[in-house]
Amino acid sequence: MAFTTDGAKAKHKRNKEMYAALISGNERKVIELCRRIAEGPLHILTIHNASVLHMATFNKQKDLVLNLLKELPQNHSHKLMHQNEVGNTLLHETATSKKMVPVAGELLRKAPELLGIRNFNGETAIFHAARYGKNDVFRFLDHQINYKVLESEGREADRKLFYQRDDNTTILHISTLSEHFDLALLIATKYEYLVNERDGDGLPPEDATAIEEDKIHETALQLAPNLSPSVGAFFLAVVTGGMLVLVAWGFSLFVICFGSV
């Protein structure tokens, strides 16, 4: 029992020291401590099942993560698919910041399987990027899916595995719900079929009606008084094809203005 207690105390002390080094941004110390541990940067650091790499990625410490990945033996690459308490992989954590795109690239070089892993909400990393409106990360992951997986292996039917959650919510649904309309526009333009996809509640992401460009101001002004303050925040002007799209979602009406307005 004494041995177990001493071991637990030593582990707690080591974790405390590691955590402090991570939070303070002492990269040299973190790397030094990882070299003393058998698991290295894959060492589980928190009660949330997050590894040192998870924590560094979550904290957007790009250079540290890249250096820690260099420390990882080649035959340990499969361990990069470790999931934390909510099922997020390292690739999920990179999806919340464009700063982490180089890290995403290195992760996929070592473990390309990360692209298809879902967290416990049924979300892939690219779905995560759509949720947080990270256009640069989304474009990078989308390119990886299209040219490294689907096109090269001819599995176009598998697209839903990446772009749709377990409850049928798509990347277009989530980017719209999260008010990331610039990304929603990008997705709707590139993957037009998603416009008609329905989520678990049977709702489509949008019900579009084209209106002549010279009526954009008039229509928007007519609708604005009927919108709640929160729905009013959904107005977005985007220079593109010259039309007003009315987005119906449940009992709310979201207005997105397209064109030079």
N, C-alpha and C positions, 0 to 999 in steps of 0.2 A: 504493500500500500504506500509506503514511504517513497518507493521508487516512482510510482504513478504520480504522486503528488509533486515530487521534485520535477518530473518530466512536464507536468502540466504548468508548473510555475515557469520553467524555462521557456516553454512554448509561448506562454502569455507575455513574458518579457520580450521575446524575440518579435512577436507580432506587434507589440506596442512600439518597439523601436522602428520596425518597418513602417508602420502606419505614420509615425511622426515624420520619418524621412520623406514619405510620399507627400504628405500634406504640406510640408515645408519646401518641397521641390528640390530636395537634396538628391539629385539623380545618382551621383557617384556613390552615395551611401546605400541607396536602394540596390544598385547593382552589386555592391560589395556584400550586402546581406544576402542577396539571392544566391550568390556563389557559395555561401555557407550552408545552404539548404538543399537537400536531395532533390526536391521538386523544382528548385530554382524559381523563376518567375511564375510558375504554375502553382505555387504554394497557395493554399486557401487561407485567406487573411481575415475574413469577417464571418460573422454568424449568418450572413446572407449568402453564403457559399460563393463569395467573390474572391477570385485569385488576385495576386499582385498585379498581373496584367489587366484584369478587369478594372481594378481601382485606378490604375494609371490611365487606362483608356477612358474611363468614365470622367476622370479629371482633365481630359484633353491634353495630356502630357505627351505630345506626339514624339518628340525626340527620345524621351525615355522609353516609350513603348517600342520604337524601332530598334533601340539598342538592346532592350530585353529580348526581343525576338531573335536578335543575332546570337544571344547567349543560349538559345534553345537548341538542343541537339536535333539533327535532321529526323532521327527516328522517333521524336516526340511530337511531330507535327499533328498527329491525330488527336493529341490531348488539347489542341487549340479549340476543339469543338465543345469544350466544357461549358455548361450552362449554369448560370447563377440561380438564385432563389426563385426568380420570376421567369426563368428559362432563357434569358438573354445570353447570347454568345458575345465574344469580343467584337464580331462584325456588327451585331445589333448596337453595341455601344459606340462604334465609330459613326453610325448613321445619324447622330445628333449634332454633328459639327463638320463643316466643310474642311476645317483644319486637319481632320483626321483621314482625308482621302488617301494620302500616301500610306497610312497604316492599313487601311482597307485593302489596298493593292498588295501589300506585303503579306497580309493574312491569307488572301486568296491565292497568292503564289504558293504558299506553304500548304494550305488546306482549302481547295476550291469547293469542297462539300459544304462549307459554311454558307454559301449562297442560298441553299434550300432548307436550312434548319429553321424551324419555327419556335418561337418562345411559347410559354404556356397560355398565351392569349391567341395562339395560332398565327402569329405575325412573323414574316420573314424580315430580314434586315432591310430590304428595299421598301417594304410596307412601313417599317419604322421610320425610314427617311421621308416617306410621304406624309406620315403623321406629324412629323416635326417640320415639314416644309423645307427640307434641306436640298435645294435644287442641284447643287454640285454633286453631292453624294448620290442623289437619285440618278442623275445622268451617268455617273460612273458605274453604279451597280446595274443599271439598265443595260448599259453597253456590255458589261460582263455576262449578263444573262442572255442577251441576244446573240452575241458573237462567240461566246465561249461555251455556251450550253445548248441553247435551242437551235441555232442555225447549224452549228457544227455537228450536232447529233440528230437533227431533223425531228425534234420533238415539239413542234409548235403547239400541239394540244396540251402540253404540260405548262403552258404559260400561267394558268390559274394557280399552279402550285406556288408561284412566286408573287403574283399580283392580287391574290384573293385570300382573305382570312377564313378561318374555319366556319364562321357564321355567314359567309358569302359577301361580307363587306369587301369592297375592292379598294385599290389605291386611289381611285377617283372619288369614291365615297369619302374616304378618310381625309383626303387633302381638302375637300370641300367643307366637310364638317369642322375641320381644324382651321378654316378660314385662310388657307394658303392658296389663294385663287390663281396666282401666277403659275404655280406648279400644277394646279388642277387643269388650267388651260393647256399647259404643255402635254399633260397626260391625255386629255380629251382629244387633242389634235393628233397625237401620235397613235393612240389606241381608241379609235372612234367607237369600236364595238363595246367598250366599257360604259358608254353613255346609257346603254340599254340594260346593263346588268343590274339586277335587283339584289338588295341586301337581305338579311335574315327576316326583316320586317316587310319584305316585298316592295321596298321603295327604290326607285331609280335615282341615280345621282343628279339627274337634271331632266327637265322637260323643256326643250328649247323651241322658241318661236322667233323666227327672224322678222325684224321690223326695219323699214327703210331708215337709212342713216339720218335723214333730216327730221325724223320723229323721235330720235333718241332722247333729246332734252325734254321734249314735251311729255313723253311717256314716263320718264323717270320722275319728273316733277309731279305728275298725277298720282303716281304710286307712293311716293315718299311719305305723304301724310298718314297713310294707312299702315305704315310699317312701325313696329316697335323699335325702341332705341337699339336693342341688341341686333335686330335684323337689319336696321339701317347701316350697321357697321359692315354689312356684306357688300356694300357698293364698291365696285372696283373698276377703274378705267384702264383699259389695255389697248394700245395701238395695234390694231390688226384688221380683220376683214370688214368692219363697218356694219355691225348689227347689234341689236340689243337682245340679250338672252335672258329669258325669265326662268329662273330655276325654282321649281316647285318641290318642296320637301315637307311632307306631312301637311300641317295646317299653316306653315309659314311660307312666305314668298320671298326668295332672295333675288335681288336684282344685280346682274353683272353687266356693265356697259362695255361693249367691245367697239372699238373704232376711235377715231380722233374726235374727242368730245370736249 
